[in-house]
Amino acid sequence: MKTTTIRLYSLDYNNVKTYFAAALFILGNLVLPQLCHLIPQGGLTLLPIYFFTLIAAYKYGWKVGLLTAVFSPVLNHLLFGMPPAGVLPAILLKSVLLAVVAGYAANRFKRISIPVLALVVLAYQFIGTLGEWAMVGNFALAFQDFRIGIPGMGLQILGGYLFIKYLVYK
């Protein structure tokens, strides 16, 4: 498996670049879910709300990732009614976990690789599933991303790798 060293950033909240970067990733997280929802069950299968959160946190640090993680689902809900209010807390939990785990992994490994992104995705999904199970009290519902969201996890891993390596890297 090839590993690529990339320039990673850790932007602070007092830097205007933090908010500019977060705004671009939030915009991506507004557009991509709308495109995926054109496919039957596209949101449940492709998990698009997490895609740009992963990239934001991995490339620009957990603070940009956290802004993206919180504002993306909330704005999607307010503007488009998706995700529905009932699942918004679980999606926010997983989004925040993704931002923290991706930011940590990028800082720890200082490189991009498919195995590292796979660990990031599995970590936030596993911890998020346990948290969602605690919130809703229904394991089958909490386990849904692992039952039908495998294509979305693959999209996050492979698409995130390619996006970071070829588009953000340049």
Secondary structure, 3 states (H helix, E strand, C coil): CCCECCCCCCCCCCCHHHHHHHHHHHHHHHHHHHHHCCCCCHHHHHCHHHHHHHHHHHHHCHHHHHHHHHHHHHHHHHHHCCCCCCCHHHHHHHHHHHHHHHHHHHHHHCCECHHHHHHHHHHHHHHHHHHHHHHHCCHHHHCHHHHHCHHHHHHHHHHHHHHHHHHHCC
